[in-house]
Amino acid sequence: MSEEQKLIYLDNAATTKTYPEVVEAMLPYFSEYYGNPSSVYEFSGISKKAVAQARETIASSIGAKPQEIYFTAGGSEADNWALKATAEALKEKGCHIITSKIEHHAILHTCEYLEKQGFEVTYLNVDENGMVKLEELKQAIRPDTILISIMFANNEIGTIEPIKEIGQIAREHGILFHTDAVQAYGHVPIQVDEYQIDMMSASGHKINGPKGIGFLYIRTGVKIRSFVHGGAQERKRRAGTENVPGIVGFGKAAQLAMENMEERSQKEQTLRDYLMEKVLAAVPYTRVNGHRTSRLPNNCNFAFQFIEGESLLIMLDMAKICASSGSACTSGSLDPSHVLLAIGLPHEIAHGSLRITLSQENTKEEMDYVAGEIKRIVERLRSMSPLYEDFMKNSQEKN
Ligand SMILES: *Cc1c(COP(=O)(O)O)cnc(C)c1O
């Protein structure tokens, strides 16, 4: 590695760069137009107008009405709100919730919390590509099912779920349908009416907007409790003085994401496929996790046999490459990712996973360098692996 090797950021599912245009749009709302949108004088009207404009941009990006967009402090809050507040509002009707085994922890841990409160949760299996099985969903529906929450696209393996079909099934049974679209919003086209989505979570920092801002779309007429009690902001459903700069930045990021979605997807997908083919050709005993086609354009998830994803990440970091593994080792647990286990990978293979998520700013030269580094590092790690040694010895004996 040369001294001046530039950082290569390939972890856009974790967070994205805040675009300079977004920062620029936000800046006046810190020290210049700092008025509280709820105040009556003209000065605060500037903030109020900016929030309204962002709400309109975001609403129109998913075919919703502005009054159906509720700003939150991010995707996790939107997920918590959607689940906890519908559960509470509908507990007279029933106590059963359906979700999947591959949801983000903002959904899974909220479901575990709700189970402690007396709700029952069915965690649907997925197939080997990470797809929810519609037949299993239909069979899981009970008279007391109040909510179905299935993510739009998975954050680890990039699989895009059959959201339209799930929306249809939920609607036919009169059950509310929430989708965690944090990974999908701004990356693939979403229309809430076409997909029959009743509630949807999204987050600013996954689409080149600022961190700490998100929204929950709530279809008009959906019964849901307020999440934060206090002032009358967000139509009395989510109190607290609005994060005006954050909302403005999110609006700008959404506008930019919508404007060049197709071009950006094409670019990311071309680069992603280039990298994938290069790595698969260079590194034996490697598989790609997730669906081949129903997949986020910038996501690629490898499993390398005989190595530890964590060691690979550390060595990639030394080569100035930021990526992520499917495993939760970083959070103090040695369990492999729940997503990789749910698609049926054995523990030892799930441990050797690597998630790479591109942005439109990545280049072919970077992909060449990254593929070369992956090959070098995996070979090095395998050369130190007793498992690999045994495997090679056995396969030689067989031949
Ligand atoms: C990042 C992410 C979240 C959490 O969003 P925050 O804004 O970071 O709270 C929720 N769900 C999915 C699928 C995500 O990728």
Ligand as a Chemical Component Dictionary entry (heavy atoms), coordinates in Angstrom:
data_LIG
# 
_chem_comp.id                   LIG 
_chem_comp.type                 NON-POLYMER 
_chem_comp.pdbx_formal_charge   0 
_chem_comp.three_letter_code    LIG 
# 
loop_
_chem_comp_atom.comp_id 
_chem_comp_atom.atom_id 
_chem_comp_atom.alt_atom_id 
_chem_comp_atom.type_symbol 
_chem_comp_atom.charge 
_chem_comp_atom.model_Cartn_x 
_chem_comp_atom.model_Cartn_y 
_chem_comp_atom.model_Cartn_z 
_chem_comp_atom.pdbx_ordinal 
LIG C1 C1 C 0 -29.940 2.142  9.434  1  
LIG C2 C2 C 0 -31.198 1.391  9.548  2  
LIG C3 C3 C 0 -32.139 1.662  10.546 3  
LIG C4 C4 C 0 -31.896 2.700  11.611 4  
LIG O1 O1 O 0 -31.917 4.012  11.125 5  
LIG P1 P1 P 0 -31.272 5.173  12.000 6  
LIG O2 O2 O 0 -31.642 6.424  11.303 7  
LIG O3 O3 O 0 -29.794 4.926  12.026 8  
LIG O4 O4 O 0 -31.883 5.079  13.369 9  
LIG C5 C5 C 0 -33.306 0.937  10.552 10 
LIG N1 N1 N 0 -33.544 -0.009 9.630  11 
LIG C6 C6 C 0 -32.691 -0.305 8.657  12 
LIG C7 C7 C 0 -33.025 -1.345 7.647  13 
LIG C8 C8 C 0 -31.465 0.378  8.586  14 
LIG O5 O5 O 0 -30.598 0.058  7.615  15 
# 
loop_
_chem_comp_bond.comp_id 
_chem_comp_bond.atom_id_1 
_chem_comp_bond.atom_id_2 
_chem_comp_bond.value_order 
_chem_comp_bond.pdbx_ordinal 
LIG C1 C2 SING 1  
LIG C2 C3 SING 2  
LIG C2 C8 DOUB 3  
LIG C3 C4 SING 4  
LIG C3 C5 DOUB 5  
LIG C4 O1 SING 6  
LIG O1 P1 SING 7  
LIG P1 O2 DOUB 8  
LIG P1 O3 SING 9  
LIG P1 O4 SING 10 
LIG C5 N1 SING 11 
LIG N1 C6 DOUB 12 
LIG C6 C7 SING 13 
LIG C6 C8 SING 14 
LIG C8 O5 SING 15 
# 
